[in-house]
């Protein structure tokens, strides 16, 4: 694993910022800079719509393949920029990862210049074995460090996971803590932490019916049970290891359900790697011929990390009757990415503050044109807390909804005897 103290903050180093760790790495270069180079990915140059946490997490997953390399360190800076510090690392491998990050934002003008060229505002490459490049890089980082000193501590943490709560407190998770927390997760009782949230479909005559119920773990409750003093979501890379164990425990809980007697399908959010693992194979045996009653939700950032693996997993699931849902999109994502190419059964779009105030006519047209290509009822608008979200979605042809407002609708339906 690459320089874990620099990447994650080891014992005695937990309070250091990414900028300080980067400065420490630069100081070490003064004695030996042979074979060293750096890549500065300027996410801070992107427009606000592309600097949402969702996109930053997609970048993190895209660079995940480099995080395990001994010769590469990744620094996620306060201004959302990412710096790769490399020593004798294959340039082609790093260049491929940077290209994939650029491709996430290929509609944005700052990504149009040739990678690493003088006109390129998105990424800059530095040969740190050359004194001129080393000085230019030091000057660039110094200006960011100065800016970071004035940035509010409320700035979103760029390496937080998609499952994390933005208000999660506690000491940052380190590699040294991971094994102990994983063991606690294996031993802990979690059945009471699994909650259900309904998704409602609105039919042509405006009648509301239950589409499926998502089963999910309350993360704040999980933290309180297995690691009350640790923010288990502070490092995306470390949480990935933990999340695979978490997936296995949730599958244990869902294996207790009677799928033959089930009136409505269930959905569960899983890592791609989990789906081809033994815990899911055991779950598949229990579900038996009732796979049509299970929707498997996969995070978009997981797909970007390994598209080929996703395609194989999707095909395996669909061939056996499971339905696949892509989670982690928001309306602005559709400005530059058409999810129909993923050949899933559903996509889930998050209703959030970036669209609650209304979108421009051009953006709304683009979103509408993408959604019209989707099969009716295959798009879910989630995090709907008010009737405004339902109205917005229906106006674009969205028929399925999830969120706190929908929870109240379902409660009312149950009170009237409309649900079993």
Secondary structure, DSSP 8 states (H G I E B T S, - for coil): ---HHHHT--TT-TT--HHHHHHHHHHHHTT--TTEEEEEE-GGGS-GGG-SHHHHHHHHHHTHHHHT-TTEEEEE-TTS-EEEEEES--HHHHHHHHHHHHHHTTTSGGG-S-TTSTT-SSEEEEETTSHHHHHHHHHHHHHHHHHHTTS-TTS--TT--TT--TT--SEE--HHHHHHHHHHHHHS--GGGEEEEEEEEE-TTS-EEEEEEEEEE-HHHHHHHH-TTEETTS-HHHHHHHHHHHHHHHHHHHTTS-STT-SSEEEEE--HHHHTSHHHHHHHHHHTT-GGGEEEEEEHHHHHH-HHHHHHHHHHHHHTT-EEEEEEEEGGGGGT--GGGG--SEEEEE--HHHHT---HHHHHHHHHHHTTS-TT-EEEE---SHHHHHHHHHTT--EEESHHHHHHHHHHHHTT---
